[in-house]
Amino acid sequence: MLSTDQLNYCLHTISPNAFFLMVLHSMERKWGLSVVRAADGERKLLEHCRNFPPETQLFPFGGLTTEWFKKYGIDGITTGELKRRIEDAVTMCTYFAPSISGIRLPHYNTYYMAPTRLYYVDNFFPNLWSEEQKVELFQKAGRVTFVHGDRKLADAMQKRAKEYYGVAVSYLPLTCWQESEDVIAKANKIASPLTIFSGGPASKYIGPRITGVTLDIGAAAYRWSFLPEYERRKKDAVQG
């Protein structure tokens, strides 16, 4: 049984399909919109950072290894800087998307990380949007900026988006927290109507600081390279 607070979170969470329409509307109106997602990783890091002086060097803890730090771009950061960046991200974004799993599972509860919002977004939206929805989003934008650490993924997305749908994708690499400010400046210079990014815990704050519509799609970025269409065309070519 849900508590009153848990029920309220459910009642005030925007579904993926409803949020998709809102994103399209914002692009049509040329309104700025940003969404930032937070799950158990951000929660664990924020709680840890809040227990140390701001100048403390972040070190491996609680199963988070140096390799994990490097993978998610936070190696070498201080607890104060990481805390500031996470708090800025979840506070400044237009829409906050905490882990919906946290409604029932305390370990995943990230709702408390940001000031209380009237509405939240289902954090699984980048996983649940259909291929057709992603294509419509790209075509509505006409020009997209992709921020991520994997150049091969970016190359695939750029090639397929241009070849299949006539949409130009600009790629900005982001592999560590030291690159965040440069990415913000470059993204704002490009000024795409739509920016999708995977920034890791220390770089989620870039979303609210980039103009246009910015979507934190995290690890779901691999679902955004239009692979199903590529596989369909490859299969058709073989059969032809």
C-alpha positions as CSV (number, residue, x, y, z in Angstrom):
1,M,0.0,0.0,0.0
2,L,1.3,3.5,-0.9
3,S,1.7,6.2,1.7
4,T,0.1,9.6,1.1
5,D,3.4,11.0,-0.1
6,Q,4.0,8.0,-2.4
7,L,0.5,8.4,-3.9
8,N,1.1,12.1,-4.5
9,Y,4.4,11.3,-6.3
10,C,2.4,9.0,-8.6
11,L,-0.4,11.6,-9.2
12,H,2.2,14.3,-10.0
13,T,4.4,12.3,-12.4
14,I,4.2,13.1,-16.1
15,S,4.1,10.0,-18.2
16,P,6.7,9.4,-21.0
17,N,4.1,9.9,-23.7
18,A,2.7,13.1,-22.2
19,F,6.2,14.5,-21.7
20,F,7.0,13.7,-25.4
21,L,4.1,16.0,-26.4
22,M,5.4,18.7,-24.0
23,V,8.9,18.5,-25.6
24,L,7.5,18.8,-29.1
25,H,5.3,21.8,-27.9
26,S,8.3,23.5,-26.4
27,M,10.3,23.2,-29.7
28,E,7.4,24.4,-31.8
29,R,7.1,27.5,-29.5
30,K,10.8,27.9,-29.3
31,W,10.7,27.7,-25.5
32,G,13.6,26.5,-23.4
33,L,13.1,23.2,-21.5
34,S,15.5,21.0,-19.6
35,V,15.0,17.7,-17.9
36,V,17.5,16.1,-15.5
37,R,17.3,12.5,-14.3
38,A,18.6,11.2,-11.0
39,A,18.9,7.6,-9.8
40,D,20.7,5.7,-7.1
41,G,24.2,6.6,-8.3
42,E,23.5,10.4,-7.9
43,R,21.9,9.8,-4.5
44,K,24.8,7.8,-3.2
45,L,27.3,10.4,-4.4
46,L,25.4,13.4,-3.0
47,E,24.9,11.8,0.4
48,H,28.6,10.9,0.5
49,C,29.7,14.4,-0.5
50,R,27.5,16.1,2.1
51,N,29.5,14.3,4.8
52,F,32.9,15.8,3.9
53,P,34.4,19.3,3.8
54,P,34.1,20.8,0.3
55,E,37.8,20.7,-0.5
56,T,38.0,16.9,0.1
57,Q,39.2,14.9,-2.8
58,L,36.6,12.3,-3.8
59,F,37.9,8.8,-3.3
60,P,36.4,5.3,-4.0
61,F,33.8,4.2,-1.5
62,G,30.9,1.8,-1.1
63,G,31.7,-0.3,-4.1
64,L,32.3,2.7,-6.4
65,T,35.8,2.1,-7.8
66,T,38.4,4.3,-9.5
67,E,37.4,2.6,-12.7
68,W,33.8,3.5,-12.1
69,F,34.8,7.1,-11.4
70,K,36.7,7.3,-14.7
71,K,33.8,5.7,-16.6
72,Y,31.4,8.3,-15.3
73,G,33.7,11.2,-15.6
74,I,34.2,12.2,-11.9
75,D,37.8,11.1,-11.3
76,G,39.7,13.9,-9.6
77,I,36.8,16.0,-8.5
78,T,36.3,17.3,-5.0
79,T,33.3,16.5,-2.9
80,G,32.3,20.2,-2.8
81,E,32.4,20.6,-6.5
82,L,30.5,17.4,-7.2
83,K,27.9,18.3,-4.6
84,R,27.4,21.8,-6.1
85,R,27.0,20.4,-9.6
86,I,24.5,17.7,-8.6
87,E,22.5,20.2,-6.6
88,D,22.6,22.8,-9.4
89,A,21.4,20.2,-11.9
90,V,18.3,19.0,-10.0
91,T,17.5,22.6,-8.8
92,M,17.9,24.5,-12.0
93,C,16.2,22.1,-14.5
94,T,12.8,22.9,-15.8
95,Y,11.7,19.3,-15.0
96,F,13.2,16.9,-12.5
97,A,13.0,13.2,-13.3
98,P,13.9,11.2,-10.1
99,S,14.0,7.4,-10.2
100,I,10.3,6.3,-10.2
101,S,11.6,3.1,-8.5
102,G,12.2,5.2,-5.5
103,I,8.5,5.6,-4.8
104,R,8.5,2.1,-3.3
105,L,12.2,1.3,-2.9
106,P,14.0,3.6,-0.4
107,H,17.4,2.8,-1.8
108,Y,16.3,4.4,-5.1
109,N,14.5,7.4,-3.6
110,T,15.9,10.6,-5.2
111,Y,12.8,12.8,-4.9
112,Y,14.3,14.4,-1.8
113,M,17.4,15.6,-3.7
114,A,15.7,18.6,-5.2
115,P,13.2,21.2,-3.8
116,T,9.6,19.9,-4.0
117,R,8.1,20.2,-7.4
118,L,4.5,20.4,-8.5
119,Y,5.2,17.9,-11.3
120,Y,7.9,15.3,-12.0
121,V,8.8,13.4,-15.1
122,D,9.0,9.6,-15.3
123,N,12.8,9.0,-15.5
124,F,12.4,6.1,-17.9
125,F,11.2,8.3,-20.7
126,P,14.4,8.0,-22.9
127,N,14.0,4.2,-22.7
128,L,10.3,4.1,-23.4
129,W,9.9,6.6,-26.3
130,S,9.4,4.6,-29.5
131,E,11.6,4.8,-32.6
132,E,8.8,6.8,-34.3
133,Q,8.7,9.3,-31.5
134,K,12.5,9.8,-31.6
135,V,12.4,10.3,-35.4
136,E,9.6,12.8,-35.0
137,L,11.6,14.7,-32.4
138,F,14.7,14.8,-34.5
139,Q,12.8,16.0,-37.6
140,K,10.9,18.6,-35.6
141,A,14.2,19.9,-34.4
142,G,15.9,19.8,-37.8
143,R,19.3,20.1,-36.1
144,V,20.4,18.2,-33.0
145,T,23.4,18.4,-30.7
146,F,24.6,15.1,-29.1
147,V,26.8,15.3,-26.0
148,H,28.4,12.0,-25.1
149,G,31.7,10.2,-24.5
150,D,31.4,7.6,-27.2
151,R,32.5,8.9,-30.6
152,K,31.6,5.6,-32.4
153,L,28.0,6.0,-31.1
154,A,28.0,9.6,-32.2
155,D,29.3,8.7,-35.7
156,A,26.5,6.1,-36.1
157,M,23.8,8.5,-34.9
158,Q,25.1,11.3,-37.2
159,K,25.3,9.1,-40.3
160,R,21.9,7.5,-39.8
161,A,20.0,10.7,-38.8
162,K,21.4,12.4,-41.9
163,E,20.9,9.6,-44.4
164,Y,17.5,8.3,-43.2
165,Y,15.8,11.5,-42.0
166,G,17.8,14.5,-43.3
167,V,18.7,15.7,-39.8
168,A,22.1,17.1,-39.0
169,V,23.6,16.0,-35.7
170,S,26.5,18.0,-34.1
171,Y,28.7,15.9,-31.7
172,L,30.4,17.3,-28.6
173,P,32.5,14.8,-26.7
174,L,32.1,14.8,-22.9
175,T,34.2,12.3,-21.1
176,C,35.0,14.0,-17.7
177,W,33.8,16.8,-15.4
178,Q,36.7,19.1,-16.5
179,E,35.1,19.4,-20.0
180,S,31.7,20.5,-18.9
181,E,32.1,24.3,-19.2
182,D,33.6,24.0,-22.6
183,V,30.7,21.8,-23.8
184,I,28.2,24.4,-22.5
185,A,29.9,27.2,-24.4
186,K,30.2,25.1,-27.6
187,A,26.6,23.8,-27.4
188,N,25.2,27.4,-27.0
189,K,27.3,28.5,-30.0
190,I,25.8,25.7,-32.1
191,A,22.3,26.6,-30.7
192,S,20.5,23.5,-31.8
193,P,16.7,23.4,-31.0
194,L,17.3,20.0,-29.4
195,T,20.3,18.8,-27.3
196,I,20.5,15.3,-26.0
197,F,23.2,14.4,-23.5
198,S,24.8,11.8,-21.3
199,G,26.9,13.7,-18.8
200,G,27.4,11.5,-15.8
201,P,26.7,12.8,-12.2
202,A,29.1,15.8,-12.4
203,S,27.9,17.1,-15.8
204,K,24.1,16.9,-15.6
205,Y,24.1,20.5,-14.7
206,I,25.0,21.4,-18.3
207,G,21.4,20.7,-19.3
208,P,19.7,23.8,-17.7
209,R,22.6,25.9,-19.0
210,I,22.2,25.0,-22.7
211,T,19.7,26.9,-24.7
212,G,16.7,25.2,-26.4
213,V,15.4,21.9,-25.3
214,T,17.9,19.7,-23.5
215,L,17.2,16.1,-22.5
216,D,19.3,14.1,-20.1
217,I,19.1,10.6,-21.7
218,G,21.9,8.9,-19.8
219,A,22.7,5.3,-20.6
220,A,19.7,5.2,-22.9
221,A,21.8,7.0,-25.5
222,Y,22.5,3.7,-27.2
223,R,18.8,3.5,-28.0
224,W,19.0,6.7,-29.9
225,S,21.2,5.8,-32.8
226,F,18.4,4.6,-35.1
227,L,19.8,1.1,-35.1
228,P,16.4,-0.6,-35.8
229,E,16.1,1.3,-39.1
230,Y,19.7,0.5,-40.0
231,E,19.0,-3.2,-39.4
232,R,15.8,-3.1,-41.4
233,R,17.5,-1.5,-44.4
234,K,20.5,-3.9,-44.1
235,K,18.0,-6.9,-44.1
236,D,16.1,-5.5,-47.1
237,A,19.4,-5.1,-49.0
238,V,20.4,-8.7,-48.4
239,Q,16.9,-10.0,-49.4
240,G,16.9,-7.7,-52.4
